[in-house]
Amino acid sequence: MATTRTPLMAGNWKMNLDHHQATHTVQKLAWTLKDAKHDFGAVEVAVLPPFTDLRSVQTLVDADKLELVYGAQDVSAHESGAYTGEISPLFLAKLGVTYVAVGHSERREYHHEDDALVNAKVKSSLAAGLVPILCVGEPLEVRKAGEHVPHTLAQLDGALVGLSAEQVAGLVVAYEPVWAIGTGETATPEDAQELCAAIRVRIGELYDQATADAVRVLYGGSVKSSNVASIMAKPDVDGALVGGASLDPEEFAKIARYQSHQVG
Ligand SMILES: O=C[C@H](O)COP(=O)(O)O
């Protein structure tokens, strides 16, 4: 069926760019996209800065009435309380945050986040009105063993426990093969399509076809302006979660403008 899903290009800055640098980067990104007459209704553009940048980004977006949106890279499973160092989804909502990455492979690897915690964070985000970008994907040894589809779908199943079809329809899922993150090793467009389609099929099995057709599935892992168009040509890929290449506003603008290549 014809898709009505709006593509999303989300730039995950990871632990890069302080709040001064964030302001400059967002300004440059916005100017570059404006010069190119970017249609944000056709391709949505989001940045996911560190927590400490969010207030500065909010101020700039509000003051300049920018059409790009922003998100956070993680969130607490709790609303408030004695959770030192954690950030409430309610605080993020107050800062005008749209998206929040949940279950990124770096959180799973370095902070030992398991599927139950990822599920709790998806729920806390939704309860605060945030849109989770739920990250799933396999490490290299799992890919080599040919287990990448069941591994990724098990992560998906775990993250969706207890969610309604309506909640899932509004989610963004990002398939990120761990071996392709920050390595320059991009999955082929066919690899991306295989898993993005498998994720959509699985959501159809767990819920219904309308939910599967509505959910946006992104690919992430060494996306650049030079490879984004071939990945986006695949029918089940609805956008990209971009790490390193999103730190350069001109490069990220080119990625967002993959359909036109009018920037630069
Ligand atoms: O969240 C983004 C992904 O981890 C991809 O990062 P990368 O584009 O630097 O490979």
Ligand as a Chemical Component Dictionary entry (heavy atoms), coordinates in Angstrom:
data_LIG
# 
_chem_comp.id                   LIG 
_chem_comp.type                 NON-POLYMER 
_chem_comp.pdbx_formal_charge   0 
_chem_comp.three_letter_code    LIG 
# 
loop_
_chem_comp_atom.comp_id 
_chem_comp_atom.atom_id 
_chem_comp_atom.alt_atom_id 
_chem_comp_atom.type_symbol 
_chem_comp_atom.charge 
_chem_comp_atom.model_Cartn_x 
_chem_comp_atom.model_Cartn_y 
_chem_comp_atom.model_Cartn_z 
_chem_comp_atom.pdbx_ordinal 
LIG O1 O1 O 0 22.506 6.982 16.836 1  
LIG C1 C1 C 0 23.209 6.923 15.826 2  
LIG C2 C2 C 0 23.899 5.712 15.481 3  
LIG O2 O2 O 0 24.500 5.135 16.579 4  
LIG C3 C3 C 0 24.744 5.778 14.254 5  
LIG O3 O3 O 0 25.977 6.422 14.480 6  
LIG P1 P1 P 0 26.949 6.684 13.245 7  
LIG O4 O4 O 0 26.139 7.388 12.197 8  
LIG O5 O5 O 0 28.060 7.542 13.794 9  
LIG O6 O6 O 0 27.406 5.341 12.757 10 
# 
loop_
_chem_comp_bond.comp_id 
_chem_comp_bond.atom_id_1 
_chem_comp_bond.atom_id_2 
_chem_comp_bond.value_order 
_chem_comp_bond.pdbx_ordinal 
LIG O1 C1 DOUB 1 
LIG C1 C2 SING 2 
LIG C2 O2 SING 3 
LIG C2 C3 SING 4 
LIG C3 O3 SING 5 
LIG O3 P1 SING 6 
LIG P1 O4 DOUB 7 
LIG P1 O5 SING 8 
LIG P1 O6 SING 9 
# 
